[in-house]
Amino acid sequence: MINELENLKVEVAEFMQRLYRQRLTTTSGGNISVRCGNNILITPSGTDKGLLKAEEVGIMDMSGIIVGEPFKPSIENGIHLGIYRSRRDVNAIVHAHPVAASAFAASSALLKTCYHAEAQVILGEIGYVDYCCPGTPELAEQVAAAVCQHNCVLMRNHGALCAGNSLLQAFDRLEVLETAAQINLIMRGALKDEAVELNIEALKELECFVQKC
């Protein structure tokens, strides 16, 4: 168990650094967690996300009590805990503020996944949560409810969150979400008169493809 915890801490730190390097979040923004038995490992608050070290990643139990070394958990720990309690299949969560996806979050627009097969397959239908002040129980409750139906959620005037059965899957979904948002902005701007969505037959074909995978 000790080795597993240490390995997961390294993985969390590496993916947070990767988020920052790829400009998917800011120095102070975003958070990552992974499930480990009846506990979660989660990034701390108030640290440089681009230089996060494994030893800075903390541990909490499912009731939100800090386990082991004291640390200041992300203010969004309530969101993470709520999701893990609601969905046993979720083992990792990535929340960040990628620019294009956050632009959609800051509008009433819906982000379409039907321009690109990868987005359609990997993201599925995107969920949306009305604005609540960050770090509040109200936001945690709404996001946890949305993730019961969706793997990817946009929080209005805030950012994006993706859940997965592994940290790699959650990270991949966030990355694809941001790419899809950039494609949407291009299609609705310079190429808006030439945008081509996947037709019904193609969408049904992709649905069958996903079910076979």
N, C-alpha and C positions, 0 to 999 in steps of 0.2 A: 504493500500500500504506500509506503514512504517513497519508493522509487516511482510509482505511478503519479503521485502528487507532484514530485519534483519535475518529472517529465512534462506534466500538464502545465505547470507554471512556466516552464521554458517555452512551450508551445503558445501559450497565451501571450507572453511577452513578445515573441517573434511575430505573431500575427498583428499585434498592435503596432509594432514598429513598421510592419509591412503596410498597414492601413495608412500610416502617416507618410511613408515614402511615396506611396501611390496617390497622395493628395486626396484621399477619401475621408480624411478628418483633419482637425486642427491640433495644435499642441495640447490644448486643454480639453478638447471635445472627444466624445465617443467613449464607449466602454465595451468590454468583452467578458464573457464568462463561459465556463464549461462545467458540466455536471460530473461529479465524482462520488459515486455511491449516494449517500444521504446528505452530501455537502455540495457546495459549488465553489469554484475558484473564480474570483472576479478582480478586475483591475481596480486600483485605488483611485481616489479622488485627489486632485491637486498635484498631479505629477506630469512631467514632460512625456507625452505619449510617444514621441519619436525616439526617446532614450529609455523607455521602460525596461527595467531589469526583472528577471524571474523572481528574485527574492522580494520584490515589491508587491507581487501578486498575493492577495490574501484569500482566506478561507472563511466561509460562512455556512451554517447549517440552514435547513429549509425554513426555519422560523426566523432567520435573520440574525442569529447570534454568532458573533465572531468566534472562530475556533483557532486555537493556537496563538501565534504571534499577533499582537494588536496592530490594527491598521485602520485607515479611514476609507471605507468602501465607497465606490461610486455612488453618487446621489441617486442614480437610477437603479439601485439594487432591488428596489421593490418591483420594478418591471420584470427583471430577470427571475426573481423568486416566484412571482405570480405565474409566469409562463411555465416554469419547470413544474409547478404544482398542477397546472392545468393540462399539460401535455407530457406524458411519460416518454414519448418518442423523441422529444427534443433534448439534445445533449450539449448544445452550444448555441450561443446568441452573440450576434455582432450588431452593435448600434453605432452609427457614425453620421457625419454631416457632409456627404458628398455633394458637390455644388449643383449639378444638374438635377439630381433627385430632390435635393432640398429646395430647388426652385419650384418644382411641382408641389412639394409639401407646403410651400408658401403661397399657393394659389388654390383656386377651386377646380383646377383642371385635373382630369384623370390621365394617368400615365398608361398609354396603350402598350401591350406586349405583342400585338398582332402584326407588327412590321417586320419581325425577325424571329426565325424558328427557335434560335437558342433561348431568347427571352421567353417565348411562349412555353417551352418545355421546362426550363429551369425555374422560372418565377411563378408560373401559374397566374391566378387572379390576385391582384394586389389589393391589400386592405388599406383602409384609411381611418384615422382617428382624429376627432376634433381637437382643437388646441386645448391643452391644460398646462398649467405652470410646470416646468421640469422639476422632477424630484418629488412630486406630490402623489399621495395615495390615489387620487382621482385619475391621474395619468396612468399609473401602474395598473389600475383596474381595467381601464378602457383598452390598453394595449394587450393585456393578457387575454381579454375577451376576443379581440380581433385576431390574435394569433391562434385561437382555437379553430379559426376558419381559414387562415392565410399564413403562409410561411414568410411573406414579405409585407411589411406595413410601413406606410408613410404617416408620420405624425405631423399634422398641420402646423406650419410655422416653427418647426423644430428640426426634424431630420428623418432618417430611415433606420429600420431595424429588420434584420433577417435572422431566422431560426433554422437550425438544421440538426441532423443526427450526428454530425461531427463539426469541428471547428472549420475544417476545410470546406464543407458544404455550405455552412452559414456564410463564410467569407466569399465563396464563389457566388452565392446568390446576391450579396451586396454589390460585388463587382459587376455582375451582369445587370443588376438593377440600375446602376449608374450609367452603364453603356446604353441601356434601353432608354434612359432619360435623355441622354445626349442625342440619340437617334430621333427621339420624339421632337426635340427642339429643332433639329435640322429639318425634319419633315414638315413641321408646322411653320417654319420660317422660309428659308431660301427655296426649299423644294415642296412647299405646301400644295402646289397645284399638280405635282407629279407623284405624290405619295401613293403607294400601293400597299394595301393591307393583304394579309393572307386570307384567301377566300374560305368559305365554309367547309369545302371538301378538304382543303389543306389542313385546317384546324382539326377536323375529325381524324384525319390521317395521323397527325401529331399526337392526338389523344390516344389513339390505338398504339402508337409507337411507345409512348410513355408507359402504358399498361403492360407492355411486353418486356420492358427493361427491368 
